[in-house]
Amino acid sequence: MHSKGLVLTVFLLAFKFAVAAPAVSIQTSYYSVSGSDTNSLYQSLQQNGPIGESGKRYHAVTRWKANWSYAWREAANWCHLDKVEVSVDIEYLLPKLKEADTKPEKFRADWETYFLALFKHEQQHKDYGVQAAVELEKNLLAVNSQQSCLSLKNKMADTAQKVLDKYDRLEKEFDRVTDHGLKQGIKLP
């Protein structure tokens, strides 16, 4: 009987901090593009597309920002983590074809094929943001109690920065390998 109580206590302590899915907020904005043929449409995308972190223009950009907060308590000269909350804000900035309904059917179909490939690529960037938030929450919850709350605060900041740096590298590699989606079929016919 005593061992069952011990097992239950260990089980409950192990799940003190259950990892929940981070809250995800998605906002989509559009910029206008126009054209009567592939060349003029491409020029419109190049001139009007959003500027990325590199300072270059792209046909679309997905930005994400992980947010986190935590609470602690001091007891017996130790600082213990009590709660962690993580969320991620996702922002898509995508092109929208002006007067699409007035364009020839083939032109609209080509645009739709292009746009779907572009959006699929951008969704993969969104997925990196969500994965980063999940890993961030998991890693923050794993931070052990510290002898001071300043030490806990510093450990939490270091842990968060390592996760964010990792996903920054992963996204850059993703864009390098896919050539910003060109190798995934993002092209105008």
URMOBEL-V192665 format. One record per backbone hydrogen bond with DSSP energy under -1.0 kcal/mol. CO is the residue of the C=O (numbers start at 0). NH is the residue of the N-H. Records with the same first field share a line. If there is no record, write none. Layout:
BEGIN
CO=NH, NH
END
This chain:
BEGIN
0=4
1=5
2=6
3=7
4=8
5=9
6=10
7=11
8=12
9=13
10=14
12=15
22=87
24=89
26=91
28=93
30=95
32=97
36=40
37=41
38=42
39=43
40=44
41=45
42=46
43=47
44=48
49=57
51=54
55=51
60=92
62=90
64=88
66=86
68=84
70=81, 82
72=79
74=77
77=74
78=145
79=72
82=70
84=68
85=22
86=66
87=24
88=64
89=26
90=62
91=28
92=60
93=30
95=32
98=101
99=102
103=107
104=108
105=109
106=110
107=111
108=112
109=113
110=114
111=115
112=116
113=117
114=118
115=119
116=120
117=121
118=122
119=123
120=124
121=125
122=126
123=127
124=128
125=129
126=130
127=131
128=132
129=133
130=134
131=135
132=136
133=137
134=138
135=139
136=140
139=142
145=78
147=151
148=152
149=153
150=154
151=155
152=156
153=157
154=158
155=159
156=160
157=161
158=162
159=163
160=164
161=165
162=166
163=167
164=168
165=169
166=170
167=171
168=172
169=173
170=174
171=175
172=176
173=177
174=179
177=182
178=181
180=183, 185
181=184
184=186
END
